[in-house]
Amino acid sequence: MGLTGTWNQPNEIVDSDDESISSVGSGEPFQHDSDQEMDSDDEDAPEGDGNKENQVILQEDKVYYSTMSETFGNDVETIIQTTDNQTIEEPLIKPNIEKKHKIEESRLPKTKYSKEYLIELLKLPSKVRNVSFVGSLKSGKTSFLDTLILQSHELKKISKNQKNYKKLRYTDNETLEIERGLTIKLSPMTLLLPNLKSSSLVLNIIDTPGHVNFLDEVSVAQRLTDISVVIVDAVERLTVGARKAIDNALNNNVQLAFVINKIDRLILELKLPLQDSYHKLRNVIDEINTYIQENSFGDNYNHDKIFSPDLNNITFASSDLNFSFTLKSFATLYVERLGLPVDPVLFAKRLWGDIYYNEETRKFSSKGSKRSFISFILEPLYKIITQVLTEEPELLQKTLYQDFNVGLPKLFLRSDPQTLLKETFKTIFGGAFGFVDMIENLNSPIEHSKTNTYSGPNGKLKDEILLASSEGPLVAQVGKIIEDTIALVRIISGTINKNDKVKILGQQYNDDDEDVQVLEIDELWLGCGRYKIPIESAPAGSIVLIKGVELSSKACTIVGNDIKEDVYTLKPIDYLNKAVFQVVVAPQVPSELPKMLDGLRKINKYYCGVELKVEDSGEHVIFGSGELYLDCLLHDLRKITEINIKVSDPITKFSETVVENSLTKVSIKSQNSQNEITIIAEPLEDKLAIDVENNKFQNVKRLNKILREVYDWDSLAARSLWTFGPESNGPNALLDDTLSDEVDKDLLQSVKNSIIQGFQWAVREGPLTDSAIRNVKFKIIDIKLAKDSLQRVNGQIIPMVRKACYASIMTATPRIMEPLYAIEIISTSQTVQIIENLLDKRRGLVLKDSPIGATQLYKIHGLVPVIDSVGLETDIRVITQGQALVSLYFDKWSVVPGDPLDKDLFIPKLRPAHINGLSRDFVMKTRKRKGLTGEPSLGKYIDKELVDQLKELGILI
């Protein structure tokens, strides 16, 4: 019988001979009559007598239990429940079930190599390669890595029935990734693989997401590695994810190589003739070379910019059929299997390009009817697929013995055709020997050390770090936090050991010497997807997992605790994605706010590109790159906090700018009236703002020369540039445009740092919506400073400069800016018009659409405002019945139509604003959401008398 704050009547009457019966509710015994008194039923107690001891109580009137009202009080509602609310199978006290959000192997899986040998080989940098796998969504990065894992691991056998077949996706170890079939976070995988000469090579591979919302993970992976392998779909060619990864590799001088994946689609899906398949592959390679040659980041790239199969920097692969090859590996296959008396290297040189093979004369020439690539590579691939799908098992077995001197186990001969194809190609090619050979010819950790990111000055310490020696000073780059206190780290110099005490330098260490911690390394591992190999030490060139790193920021620098010289941090990672999409979060139960804040701090470390902000109104805002990004982030936030969280409708980040020069000069005085400054604002060139944001001036020694020659600045303006802001790559500029005969330059230099701080503060939080300012050039044209240094301290100068910047913006036709998404859609030609109509309803447009060669697909490029993009990807997939692959990524900032200061504009409440009223609508609603009072106006920063004078002159309305 279940009890829920209730009492049940007893099934048996308690014997009256008991000395006492305890009251369950009060804990005090009831007073009972003696046996003699209970037997004297004929004696009546005196009426009205208050002495209960002399009263006679009948058997049926006796009270054995207290009533519910006596126990719980008259104000408590009590319910008697006569049936159970739960089944007998359900326990009354449920056990604590630990929810697993990550798949990990309970024990180390068997490998075809000794793990001890792998660990020892890490000490030889020439035998180690650090590689990141990058590319577009659905290009097959994770599946290609699976082929390497299957080659080197003895994992659970995959079902021979294709209906029960599931892709391995060994590096997708989070439950959310498995449920969605999508890589969300980077994952390290250390493998030992043989090359064509059967010599072992250690590959520290980092698998990255392909969705454009997670480009921050690509940024981290490319910073930690020396080689970036771009996986390209042979059918879809270069798409946005691959292009963004190439841009970042070129900009950061990370050596590139390519894998042309899914070549089986040319045969099985498109059913192209041999000649067309060759031209399709050649078209993909030509597109890669054209894109790199015309790339604006190419000046920073110091490696070979020509990519071709005969240069051994391109691999062909089919991750679905479990094989890959280079020209060299295919030539080696011919030589070894057929015993040809030729050099495989020279043979490989004749297998690509306009080189033809004459079957009658058995010679190569520059003219002919059939290219050698078709004769020696494509024809055998076509024949193998045809024979596997059409021939009887016995005949197929005979063909494999005759042509390749290999055979299949009998159990595979009767398996599903797809499985049979995989096993056949796996048996013929043996493994990814050609791919490993290609990687071996690229940069080792010694040849391409990441120490060029060290921000310290030239000197003995930097020279030692540049050697990238295991015996040098310990310097390591923390890429990101994987989970809790486990971090992914690249050892640049020195050796890190378990139980070592090291210094953790935060991102602000160079400016704030207190941003440093001394911590002990608890554990060291080699990351291997779903398992970790424990190690005692990691030499220079290794990529390892470290436990015990409590980070105060997303990425930081580890240095040895024994370094006596002044140390500096490594340059921060430039994340590719822009956090322009945002939501406001709050706990469902207000008392659980501390739990949510703790979860937000952890999320800020796990997701590299996220930004968090607390508004003046108390709102907690999360900024991300897109819908999917925030959806995954909020999933992890709920998982970490285990509380219910309210989420607002998605909104976007705005910026502020000016479209004209300041109409008049406005002087602003300091609080003590002893200092005065005059600043004007004007638009900054778009090209210059973009180049500054892309860090093109980080290592430039003569910036003024570039400003004159490239951006047409005059010599005086180029020399007077003080800084960009906010930060060193901010799209705003501060110039000293004062004249030496009017201003005391020495006095001005004494407060230069204070003026820059005031400028940085102003451009972070603009006057319209408290948003960042963009594309504005601020010029100091006059300044008067107090002679007494106590009258021009930071507390007087910084707020004065901030107000002056605001005043200059308010007199220079201020405008609000919104971010735009570039949209790339791969779909059929029948859906082009449908997509155009859909974008038109969201203030978007299609810029161009072009067919993808040898397919029925079209590639559509367009633009759409971020604020109008909510649900767009889902709408496109629904309206095209799943035929479209959509990618939305930040492209640029655009000025919103309308005047944000026009008070006469009508803003409707329950329907969209008119196009000319959008700016006003965005500003007022954003200010209300952020808790900003009033309207933006110049009167907040200058005296009322000056405002009245400007109105009389017609400058202000």
N, C-alpha and C positions, 0 to 999 in steps of 0.2 A: 504494500500500500504506500503510494507516494505521499510525502508530506511537503507542502509548500506554505510555510507560515501558518499551518492549521493544526487542529487537534482532532483526533478520531475517538469515538466512544469505545470504551473497553469491551472486549468480547466476553470477559468473565467478571463476575462480581468478586471483589477481593474479600477474603474471609475476615469477619469482624473480630475474630480472636487475635488478630495481629496487634502488636502493641502500638504501632504508629504507621501511618502511610505518608510518605514525603510528597509534598506539593511540587509538581514538576516545574511549574512556572516560578514560584517564589523561593524554592529551596528551603522553606520552613515547614515543620510537621504540623498537620492539623491536630487539634485536640479532640480525642475520642473518649466516650464514656466507658466506664468500667463495665464488666460483665453484669454486676449486680444492678447497676442503673439501667442497663439495657433490658433486663428482665422485668423491671418494675413498670409494666405498661399501664397498670391500672391507676398509677398515681399521677395526678395532673399537677403541673407546675403552677405556682401562683401566677395569676394573670398580671401581666405588666412587669413582672419581676425581671430586672436586668441581669441577674446573675445566671449566666448560661449553664453553670455547673449543675444547678438544681433543675434544669429543664429536662423533660423526657423527650427523646428523639426517636421517632418511629423508624423502623427498618427501611421503609421505602423513601423516607425523607432524608436519610443520611447522605452526606456529600463526600465522595471519595477523591475527586479531582477538582481543581479550581476551574472555573469557567474561563472561556476564551477572553471575555471582556476583563476579567480580573487579571488574567495573565498579560495581555497585550494592551489593555486600556480601551476605553470607549471610542477613541478616535481612530482606531485601526480597523480596517475592513478585513475580516477573516473569511476564508473559504474552505469548506470541507470537500476534499477531492476523493472520490471513491474509485477512480480508475487511474492507471499509470499513463503518463504522457509519452513514454518512450518504450521501445520494444525491449525484450529481454536480451537481445543481442547487443544492445548499446550499453556500454558501461556507465555507471553513475559518475565516476570520476574518469574523465578521458585522459589518456597518456599524452605527454608532450611529444608531438611529432615534429622532428626537425625537417623543415622544408629544404630540399636541395635545389639550388638554382644553377648548379654547375656540374657537369659530368666529369668525373675523374676516375682513372683506373685505380682499382684497389691495390694492385701490385704492378711492378714494372713489367711491361710486356716483353716477350722474347724478340730479340733482334738478330739479324744475320751477321752482326758484328759484335765484338766485345765492347761493352760500355766503358770498361777500364781503358781500353785502347783509344776510344774516342776522347776520353778526358785527357790522356797523355798527349794526344795529337794536338790539342789546343795550345800546347807550349811551342808549336812550330807555326808561326804566322804565315809562312809560305804555303802551308797546307790548310789554311782557313780562309773562307770567303763569307762575307756578310751580305746577304741578299734580301731585298724586299720585293714581294710579288704585288704589283699594282695593275690596275686596269679598270675597265668599265663594269657595270652591273651585268651579270650573267655571261661574262666573257670566259669563265671557267678557271679562275685563279685557284680557288680552293680544291676543285676537282683535279687540276693538274698537280697540285701538291700531294693529293691523295695517291697519284700514280707513283710518286717518289716514296711515299710512306709504305705503300704495298710492296714496293720493290725491296725495301730494307727491313720490314717488320713481318713477323709471323702472327698475324691477327686472326680473329675468328673468320672462318670460311664464309664467303658470301654465297647466298642462295643461288643454285643453278637455274632456278625458275625466274625468268625476267619479271613475272607478275609480282613476285615477292622481293624483288631487288630494290634496295634503297642505297642511295649514294652514301659513301663513307663520311665525307665532310669532317675529317678527324680534328681539324682545328676550330670547328664551330662547336665549342664545348659548353656554351651557355644555353639553358633551356629555351630562352626567348629566341636565340638564333636557330635552334633546331625546329621549333614550332613554326617559324616564319620561313625557313629555308633561305636565310639571308645572313651574311656576315655583317655583324654590327661593330665588333671591336677587333683590333689587331690581335694576333696570336703568334707567339714565337714557336719555332720548330727546329731543333738541332738534329741533323742527320749526318751519317757517314756513308758516302756513296763512292763507287768506283768510276774512274774515267775509262777511256778507250784502251788505255794501257794497263788496266786493272790496278791502278794506283789510287789509294784512298784520299778523299778530300772531305774536310768538315765543312758543312754548309749550315750557317746560322741564318735560317730563313724566317722572315716575318710576313705572315699572310695578312692582307689588309682588306677592308670592305671596298666594294665597288660602287655603292650608292653614293651619289654626290653629297648627300647630307653629312656623310662621315669622312669628308676629306681631311679633317683634323687628324684622324688616325693615320692617313697616308703621310701627312707632314712629319709625324713622329717617326714612322718607319723609315722614311728616306733620310732623316737626320741621323738615325742610329746605324745605317748601313752604308756600304761603299758602292754597291751595285744595285741598280733598280731594274728588275725584269718586268717589262710591260707585256701583259697578256692581251692579245688582240683577237677578236672574233673574225674568222676568215670571211664570213658572210657580211657582217654589219660594218666591218672596217673600224676606223678610228671614231670613237664617240667621245662624249664630253668627259667621262671619267678618265679615260686614257690621256686625253689632251691636257687636262689639269695636272695629272701626274708627270707628264713629260715637261710641262712648264716648270714645275717645282724642281725636278731633277736638273734641268738646264740651269736654273737660277742658282742652285746650290752646288753645282759641279759634281753631281752624283752620276757615275758612269752608267750608261744605258745599254740594255740588250733587249731583244724582242722574242716573243714566242707567238707564232701565228697558229692559233688554236682552232679546234673544231673543223679541221679540213675534211672530216668525214661528211660534214653537211653538204659540201660541194658534190659529193657522189650520191649519198643516200637521200638527201632532201631536195637539192636543186636538180640533181641528175644531169649535171653539165657534161658535155663532151670533153675529151682530153684537152683539146686546144683551148677551150673556154676556161677550163679549170686553171690552166697555166696562166692565162691572161688575168684571171681574177686574182690569183696570188700575187702576180707581178704588180697589179694595180694597187693592192693593199700596201706593198712595200714602197712603191712610188709615192703614195700618199704620205707614208711615214717620213720619207726623206724630204719631201716638199715642205711638210709642216715644220720639221726641225730646221731646215735651211732658212725659212722665212720667219722663224720665231725671234721675237725681240729679246728673249733671255739668252740667246745663243752666245752673246759676247762673254758671258761668265763661264761657259763650258769649254774645258781644256782638253777634251777627248775627241776621238774620231766622230765626225758628224755624218758619215756615210754608212748606211746599214744595208747589208746585202748578204744572202746566204753564202756566197763564195768568200766573204770576209770573216766567216765563222762568228757572226754576232746575231744571227737569226736562226731560231729553231722552229721546225714544223711539228705540230702535235695534234693529237686527238685525245683529250682527256676522257671522253666517253668510251673510246675503244682501247684506252690504256696503252698508248704507244707515242713515242716522239723520236725525232731523228734530225740530224743536221746533214749537210752534204758529205761531210767528212765521215760521219758514222755510217751513212748509207754506203759510201764507197768502201769503208772497212768491212761492212757486212758482205759485199760482193767478193772482196779479196779473200776473206777468211772462209766463207761458205763454199765458194767455187774454186778457191785455190788459184786465183789469177795472179800472174807474175808482174804486177804493177804496183807502183807506189800509191797508196790510198789518198795521200795529200794531193799529189798531182792529178789523180783521177777526179777528186772532188772539185778541183778548179775548172774542170770541163763539164760540170753538170748544171750550170746556171748561165742564163743570158742567151745571147744570139750565137750559140754554139750548137751545131747540128751533128747528128750521128748517122752515118751511112751504114746500114745493116749489111749491104752486099760487100763493100770494101772493108767494113769494120774499122773505119777511120772517122776522126772528128774533123769538121771543117766549119768555116764561117758562113757557108751557104748550104741550103738543103731544104728538105720538106718537113722534117721532124726534129724538133729540138731535143737535145740530149736529156734535159730534165724530164721530158715526156717519156722518152724511150726507157730510161733507167729507173725512174722513180714513180711517175704517175701511172704508167701502164701496169707495173707490178702491183701497185695498190688497188687499182681497179680490178685486176684479175683475181687477187686474193679475195676481195669482197664478193665478187661474182661467184667464185668457186665455193666459198663458204655457204652462200645463200642458195645455191642451185645444185651442187653436186651431192651425191650420196656419201655418207660418212666414210665408207671404205675407200672410195675414190679420192676423197679429200685427204685422207691420211697418206695415201700413196703419193699424191702430188706434193705434199709437204716434205716427204722424205726425198723425193727426186730433186725438187727445186731448192730446198733450204736445209736439207739434212736434219730435220727436226720432226718430232711427232707429238701428237696430243694424247693424253690419257683417254681411255675408252669411255669413262663416265662423262666426258665433255662432248663426245661426238653426238650424243642424243639429247643434248641440252637445248635450251632456248637459243634461237639464231643470234640474238644480241649477245648473250653470254658466250656463245661459240665464237663470235667475231672477236670479242675481247681476249679470250684465251688464245686464239690463233695469233693475233698480233703480238700478244705478250710473249708467246713462245718464239715467234720469229725474231722480234727485236730484242728480247731479253731484258731490257731496262733502258733507263734514260742516260745511257753512256755518252751520247752526243751532247746532251744538255750539260752534263757535268764537265765535259771537255771544253765547251764554250765558256762556262763560268770560270774554269781554271785559267783561261787566257786573259781574264779581266783582272781588275785591281785586287790585290791582297790588302790586309790591314796596314802593312808597312808602306806599300806604294801609294796608298791614298788615305792617309790618316785624317781623322776628323779634327785634329788639333788646330786647323786653320780657323776654327770657331772660337778659340781662346781669345778673350777680350783684353788680356793683360798686355802691358808694353813689352817691347823687345828687351831681352835680357837673358841672363843665364838660365832662369827657370823656364822661360818660354822655349829656349833652345833645347833644353832637356825633354820638355814635353813633346816637341816636334819630332824627336827621335822615335817616339811611340815604342819605347823599349819596356819590357817587363821588369827591368831593373831600375827604371826611372821613377820619378815622383808620381804618386797615385793621383790621377785625375780621371773622373768618370762622368758621363752624361746620364742623368736620370730622364728617361723618355716620358714615362707616365706611371701612375699607380695602377696596378692590375686589380688588386683587391686588398682591403684592409691595409696592412703595413708591407705588402709585397710590391716591389717596384721593378720595372724593366730597365736595365742599365747597360750601357755600352762602356767598356773599359778602354779608355784612350791611351793612358800611359800608366806604367807601374803594374802592380799585382795587388788584388784585394783578397784577403783571407777571412775565413770564418772566425768570428770573435774579435776581429779588428775593431779598434775605435777610430772613427773617421769624422771629419767635419762635413756638415751639410750646409752648403751656401745657398740661401734663397735667391730668388730673382732680383730682389732689391738690395743684395749684399753690397754691391759697389757703391750705392748711395747711402746705405745704412749698415754700418759695421755690426749692428746688433742682430741682423738677420742671419744668424749662424747657430747651428746646434752641433753638439758632440754626441754621437750615438754609437752603439755597438752593433756590429753585424751579427744577427742571430743565426741566420741560415743562408746558404748559397745553393742555387739550383741551375741546371740547364733546362730551359723551357722546352717541352716537347709535346705541345698540344694538350692532350688529356692526361699527361703524366709529367712528373718532374724528376730529373736525375740529381740527387744530392752530390755536391762537390765540396772540397775543402778550400780551394783557392781558384781564382780566375785571372789569367795573365792578360796583358794588353792585347786588344783585338777581339776579346770575347764579348758576347751578348748574353747576359745572365739575369736571373731573377734573384733579388736580394730581399730578405725579410728583416725588418727592424728599422726601416726608413720612415720616420714620422715627418711628413712633408708639411711645411706651412704654405707652400705654393704648388702649382701643378707640375712644374719641372724645375729641377735645381741641379747643382753641381756638387759632386763628392770629391773631396781632396783628402790627402793623407794628414793625419793629425800630427805627424812629425815634421811637416814642412815649416821651416822657420821664416822664409821670405814672405813678402806680401803676395797674397794670391788673389786672383780675380775669377769671376764666373765665366762659364761658356756663354756664348751669345744665345739669347732666347730663341725658341722655335717659332717660326713664322707660320701660324696655322692657316691653311688654305681657305677654309670656309669663313664666311662672315655671319656673325650672330645678329640677324636682322628680324628674326621671328620671335615672338615673346608671348608668355602667358603669366598670369598672376596666380599664385598658390597660397592657400591658407589651410590650416587643420580644421577638420569638421568639428572637433571639440577644442575650444580655445585653450584649455589647460594643457593640451598636447603640443603646444608651440615649441617648447624646448626640444622635443623629439624631432620635429620637422626641421628645426634649425641645424641640429646635429646631422640629420640626413642630407641637408643641402650642402653642408661643408664637405661631406664625403663625396657627394655627386660632383661637386666642383673639382675634385681631384680625379675622379674616374673618367669624366668626360672633358677632354682637353679644350674643345672649342666653346664650351658653355661660359656664359657670363651671368653673374648674379648681382642684383642691386636691390637695395631697400629704399623705397621712395619716402619723401617727407610725410606722406599720409600713412606710413607704416606697412605698405604693401610690399610683399616679397616677389620680385619679378625675375623670371628665368628667361634668358635670351639664348636662342639656338639658331641653327641654320635652316630648319624646315620642320614640317609636320612630323615626319617619321622620326627625326632626331629627338624632338621633344616627347613624342609618344614613348620611345624607348627609355628616355631619361626619366619620365614620370613613372614608368613601370618599375624601374630600379629604385626610385625614391620611395614608392609604396612598399617595395620588397624590403628595403633597409629599415624603414621606420615602423612598418607594420601598423600603420594608422590610416584612417580615412582622410583623404586630402581633397579639398575643393579646388577646382581648376577653372579659371575664367575662360571666356571665349578667346581664341587666338587674336592677337593684335600685332602691330609691327613697330619697329623702331624708326623714329623720324630724326632728321638733322635740320640744321638751320644754316642759312647762307644769305648772301646779298647778290643782287643782280645789277646794281649801279654803284657809282662812287658816292661817298658821303656828300650830301647837299651843302653842308656847312661845317665849320669848325666849332666844336663844343669843348670847352675847357672844363676839367674836373679837378676839384680841390681835394686835398686829403682831409681827414677828420679834424686835424689841428689847424687847418687853413694855412700851413707853412709851405706846402708843396702843391704844385699845379702841373697838370699834364694835358696835352691835346693830341688825340689820336683820330685818324680818319681810316675808313675801311673802303676797300674796293675788291672786285672779284679777282680770284686767283685763277691762272690759266688751268684749264681742265687737264691738259696733258702733263703739266708739271705736278699737279696734285696726285694724279694716278701714279706717276713715276716715284714720287716721294713715298706713297703708300706701299709700293712694291720694293722699297729698300734699295733703289738703284744708286743712291748716293752714300751708301754706308762706308765704302772704302775710297771715296773720291777725295783727292788732295786739293785740287783747285776747282772748287764748286763755282766760284764766281765766273770762271772762264766758260764753264758749261752753260751757266745761266745766260751769258751773253750770246754764245754761238748757237745754242739749241733752242732757247726759249725767248730770244730777242729782248732780253733785259738790257737797259743801259748800264754803263759802267758804274755810275754812282749807286744805283739801286742794287746791283750785284755785290758791290763791296759792303753795303750797309745791312745786308741780311744778318740778323742775329740768330734766329732759330726757327725751326718748324714746330708745330704743335697740334694737338697734344702728343706727347712723346716725341721721339726723334723722327718718326715716320708719319707724323700727323699732316693732314692736307690743309694746313694753314701756315702763314708765314708772318713773322714779326720783323719789321725793318726800322732802323734808325735813320729817319729822313731829316734830322735836324742839321742846321748849319753851324759850323764851328765858331763863326763870329757872333752868333746869337745865343749859343748854349755853351756852358762850361763842360767840355767833353770829359775832363778828368772827374768832375763831380758826377756826371752821368754814368761813367764807368763804375763808380763806387756803388751805385744802386742797380747795376745791370741785372744781377741775379734776382733781385726782388721784383724788377719789372717783368722778367721772364716768368717768374712764378705766378704773378698776377695774370699774365697773358695765358699761361697754361690753365689756370683755374677758370678763366673766362671761356676758353674754347671747349672745355669739357662740359660746361653747363651754360647753354645759351639763354637769352632773355625771353624767347617766345614760349618754349615748352620745357625748359630745363634740359634740353637735349644737346648733343655735341654739335659744334659748329664745323662747317666744311667749306673748302674752296674760298677762303677769305684772306685777303692780304691786309694786315694792319700796319699803318705807318705812323711812327711817332714824329710829329712835325714841330712840336714845341714842348719844352719842359722847364719848370722853375723849381729849384730845390733849395731847401733851407741850408744855410751854412753850417748850422749846428748839427752834428751827426746824430744827436739824440732826437732831433725833430724829423729825421728821415729814416727811421728804423723800419723794419719789415712790416710791422703792424700798421704803419701809415701808408707805405708805398703800395703794398700788394692789393688792398681793397680799392685804392684809388685807381690803379691800372685796370682792375677788373671792371669798375664802373665806367671808365673811359672807353674800354672795348665795347661794352654794351651800348653806350651812347652813340658810338660811331656806327654800330650796326643799325640802330633804330633810325639813323639819319641817312641810311644808304639803301633804302627800299628792301627791307628784309623779306625773305621768303622761306617757306618750309619745303624740305626735300623728303622724298620717299624712296625706298629701295625698289629696284625692279629685278625680277627674276628673268633670266634667259631660259627659254624652254626649248628642249630638244625632244622631238617625238619621232620614233621609228614606227611606221604603220603602213597600211596599204594605200594605194592611190584613191580608193573609194572613200576613205575617211578624211581626206584633206579638207574638203569643203565643210564637213561637219565640224571639224576642229576649228576652222576659221570662224564659223558662226559662234561657237562656244567661247572663244577668246574675245570676240567682239563684245559679248555681253559683260565681260569682266575688265573692260578698258584695255584689253590686250590686242595684239596684232601679230600676224604672220609676216615675217621678214622675207623668207624664201623657202621654197620646197624643191627638192631635187631627188631624182630616182637613184637608188643604190644599184650599181651595175650588176647585171646577170641575175637580178632578183625582181620580185614583184613589189618590193618595199620602197617606201619613200622616207626621206629624212626631212623633217619639218623644223625650221628654226623660227622662234618668235620671242616676244617680250610680253610680260604681264606684271602689273604692280603686285608686290608681296601682300598687301592688305586685301587684295581681291583674289588671291590664289588659294584661299582656304577651301579644301575639298576639290580643287581642280583636277588633281591627278586621278582621284576616284571617279569623278564625272567623266573624264576622257575614257577611262577603261570601261566604264559602264556603257557609254554611248557608242563605243567602237566594239563592244562585245568582247573585250579582252584582247583585241588585236594590236593595241598600241603599247609601246614601252616608253614611259614618260620620265624625263629628267628635268628637274627644276633647280637652278643654281643661281646664286647672286651674280648680277652682271654690272650694275652701275646705279648711281643715285640720279634722280630726276626731280626737277622743280615741279611742285604741285601747282596747278592753275589757280589763279585768284590771289587776292590780297588778304593776308591773315589779319590785318589791322582794320579792315573795312567794317565798321559797326553797323552799316546800313544793310548788309547782306542778311537775308532771311535764312535761318537754318531750321529745316523741318525736323520734327522729333521722331516720327515713326516711319520715315521713308528716306531714301538716299538724297543727299544734297545735290544741287545742280553742279555741273562741272566747274563753273566759276566760283562756287562757294565751297569747294572741297577744302581749300587751304584754311579758310576760316573755321570750317567744321572740325577739321583735324586738330587745330590749335586749341579751340575752346574745350573740346571733349578730352583732349590729353591733359590740359591744365586741371580740369575738374577731377580726372582720375588720379592725378598725382597730388591733389590737395593744394594746388597753387591758387592763391586768392587773387581776385581782380583780373584785369586784362593787361596784356603787355603794352607798355607805353614809355615814351621818353621821359615823361614826368617823374618816373621813379628814380632817375639817375641825375637829374639836374634840377636847379631851383625853379620854382613856379614862375618867378619873374622872367627868366630866360625863355621858358615855354611860351609865355604870353607874347614875348617879343618875336619869337619865331612864327607864331600864329599870325601876328600882325603883318609880318613880312611875306606871308603866304607859303613859308617853307613847310609848316606843319598844318594839318587840317584839324 
